[in-house]
Amino acid sequence: MKLNDGIYTVPSGFFLRAFIGDGDVLKNTDVKIDEKNWSWKEFGEISKKIMQRAEKGNKDQRYALANNPPDVILQEMIVDSYAQFVDTAAKKAKFDSPALVELMQQIKKMYDEKIMTSAPADVGNQLFYSAVITSPVDLIDGPHSFFENPKLLQKPHNGQATGGMRIIPSSQFAIQAKSPAKDEAWKFITFLLSEEAQSMQDREGFSLLKSVNEKMLNDIQEKVKNAAYKLPNGNTAKVSDEEFTQFKQLINSADQYASLDGKVIYIVGEESISFFSGQKSAEEVAKLIQNRTTIYLNE
């Protein structure tokens, strides 16, 4: 992790925020997804078409996303595009923009049309999931717990953001500038980044070493081929070689990261509730968020 062009902290590992779709449904529909470029508006339109066709087949009610209220969905979208709304270096907020108003209105429309729901949905009744993938093992256990044939997708995105996997650092280490034990501290951090330490079973997250991640995935792939790998639900995992190839590509190409302030995200969620409940307009809420975040960033 860098600050002002210098090394600032060293994470011991990282997690990934992934977007997962029902591969069977997506394969059996003529609705095409341009996942590199799709916006949240297009996500709503595509999901609505897929849901309507599922209803004609007399299947259970399906939702694009479930289990979260609209303010939480908005918070996640802001996290994914944080740099679009906050200039961290200049301590400036940019929430009084048409982009935030449009985003809130898009979310509300998807809830009004029951494309999204705050209510819980059974496994299999969601078309998509947004989930944190915590390790190479979780690339198998997570997606395959949601769907029989999961498909990892780029996330819908607006503005200048991209839909690639977002990096979430785990524990981060730094050495105090005035430490009398800088050499010893650096030796310890160097050990944490060694293959020996990065291969420890109890270490959290993906490894910072590509070789360690690939070895774990190769070991899992071998077990899957021999029908020896069980999912958390006890079922034998069925994962194609193409999926493992995609997993490796996704891990190595993940490049979305934003140094964000949790208080700003909290303000966005807190103030947006009054819009989603119909008490205030999107424009009013955007101004409130702008005012509060501006005051906070300049404190």
N, C-alpha and C positions, 0 to 999 in steps of 0.2 A: 504494500500500500504506500503510495507516494503522496507527498505534500510539498509544494514549492520545488518540484523536480528532484526531491531527495527521498530516500527510504525513510518512512515514518513509523510504520508498524509492520510486523510480519505475522500473518495468520498461521495457525497450526493446520488449518484445513478450510474447507468451504462447503456450503450447501447450494442447491440450485432450486429456483422457483420454476416449475415446469407447467405446461398447459397440455392436457391429455384429452384426446377425443375417443369416441367409440368407433374403432376401426371398422367393425362390421357394418354399422349404419352408414358411415362415410363412404365405404366402398360400394354399397348397394344403392346409392342415390346418384342421380345425374346432376346434382347440385355441386358445382365445382368450387373449390376453395383455393384462392391464391393467397396462401398463408404468409408469404413474405410481405404482402402489401395490404391484407385485409384490415379494415377499420372496425371499430366497435359498432358502427352503423351497419356495415356489411355483415358483421357477426350476427346482429339481431335479425336481419333479413334472411340470411341463410338458415339460421336456427328455426325461424318461423316456418319456412318451407318444409324443412325436414320433419318438424313436429306435426304439421298438418297432414303429411303423408303417413306418418305413424298412426295418427288418429283414424285415418281411413282404413287402416289395416286392423282396426279394433284392438290396438295394443294399449297398455296402460298409459296413463298420462305421463308425458315426458317433459322435461324442462332442459333448457340449455345449461343453466347453472342453478343450484339450490343451496339451501342451508345457511345463507348469509343475507342480512338486510342490505338495502341499497347503499347506506352510508359506508358499510364495510367494503363493498365492491368499489365505491368511489375512492376510498382510501388506497386500495390496492392499485387502482389505475394511476393515482397520483404518485405512488411509490415508483411504478414502472416508468413514469415520465417526469420525474422530479425536476430534472434540469430545465424542463420546459416552463415550469412554474416558479422555480426558485433559483436565483443567482447567488450561490453560497458565498463566493468570494466578495461580491459587492453588497451582500446582505440586503438583497432586494427581492420582494415577492412580486409575482406577475399573475395573481389570481383574478384581477379585475379585467379579464380578457374574454372574448367570445369563446375561446377554447374551453374554459371551465364551464361556462353556461351551457354550451352545446353538449359537453360530456354529461352533466347532470341531467339534462333533458333526455338524452339518449338512454341513460340508465332508467329513469322514471318510466319512459315509454316501454322498455322491455319488461318492467315489473307490472305495469298496467295491462300489457298484452299477455301476461303470464308466460313470457319467454324465460324469465327468471322468477324465482320465488324465495322468500325468506324461510319457508317451511322446510322441514327435513324431507328428503327424498330417498327412497330405497336405492341400494346399489343396483345399477342398471337402468334407473329411471332418469338419470342425467345424461345428456349428450356429451358434456365436457366437465372436466375438473381442473381446478387450479390447485396445485399441491407442491409442498416443499419436499424435494428429494434429498435425503440426508446422507446417502452413501451409494456406492456401486450396487450393493445388495438391494437397496431401496428402488433402484431403477427397474428391478424385476418385481419385487414384492408390492410396491406402490401401484403402478399402472395396472398390473395384472390382478390386483384386488378390486379395482374399479370395473374393468372390462375384460372379457375373454380375449379380445384382440385389440389391445390399446394402440393408439397412434399418438406419438409425441409430435406436437404441432408448435409452430411459432404462434405466439399470443397475438390476438388482435391489438392494434395500437393506433393511436392518433398522433398527428403532428410529426415531430422529428424523431420520435422514439422508434425503436425497432422491436420486433416480437421475439427476439432471441431469449434464451434462458437467462434469468437474472441471477447473478452471483451474490450469495449471502456469506460473508466471512464468518468463521467460527471464532474461537478464542484468538485474540490478537496480542502480540508481545512487542514491547519496546524497551529500550535501555535509556535510563535517565542520563541527561547530559552531564550531570554532576556526580554520577555514580563513581565510587572509588573502585568498583569491581567490573569495569566495562569489559575487560578481556574475558573474565569468567562468565559474564552474562552472555557475551557473544558466542562463547563455546557451547553454552547451554542451548541457545537458539539454533546454532548450527546442528547440534545433536537432534533437536526436534524436527529439523528438516532432512535428516539422514534417512536412508532407506530402512534402517533398523527401526527407528522410532515411527516413521510414517506407515510402517507395515503392522504396527501393534493393533491387535483386534479391538481393544477398547478405545482407540483413538476416534474422536468424533469427526464426521464429515468426509468428503472426498479428500484424497491426498493432494498435496501440491506437486507431487512427482507423477508424471504421466505413466511411468513404468509400473508404479504401485497400483494405480487405478486399472490399467490394462491387465495386469496379472490377476487381480480380483475378478474382473469380468471374464477373463479366459477360464479361470477355475470354475466360475458359475456356469459358463457355457458348456464346459466338459460334463458337469453334473447334469445339466439339462439334457444333453445328448444321450446320457446313460439312464435317463428317467429317474435320477436320484435326487433331484432338487424339488423340495416341497414348498409351496406357498404358505403364508400364515394360516390360511383356512384349511390346510391339509391336502389340498389338491396338488397333483403333479404339474409342475410348470411346463407350459408349451410355448417356447420362445424361439422364433426363427433366427437363423444366422444373420439375416438381413437386419433384424432388430438390434443384435449385438453390434453390428457394424455402425448402425445409426447412433447407438448409445455412445460409442467411442468418439464419433464425429461431433456429437452434441457437447460432450464434456470438454473436448479440446477447442471448440469454437465458441463456447460461452464467453460473452464479452460485455454483458450488460451489468453495470454497477453504478450506483449513485451513493455518494456520501450524504446521507439525509438526516434530518432532525426529526425525531419521533414526536416532539411537541407540535411541530407544524402539521404532521399527519393527523394528530389528535384534534387539532383545531378544525381541520377540514371535515373530519367525521362528525364532530360535535355540532358545528354550524349547519351542515348539510341536512341534518335531520328535519329541520323546520321547512325545508323545501320539499323533501320526500313525503312529509306529512300534510303538505298542502297549506301550510301556514304562511309561507313567504314565497316570493318569486325567485327564480334562479338568479336573476340579476341582483336582487337584494342580498341574497346569500353570498354571492361572489364578492360583493363589496364588503360585507362583514368579514369574510375570510381574509380579504386583502388587508383590511384595517388591522385586524388582530395579529396576523402574521407579520405585518410591517412593524408594528409596535414591538412584538416579541423579538424579531431578528435584530432590532436596533437597541435592545436593552443592554 
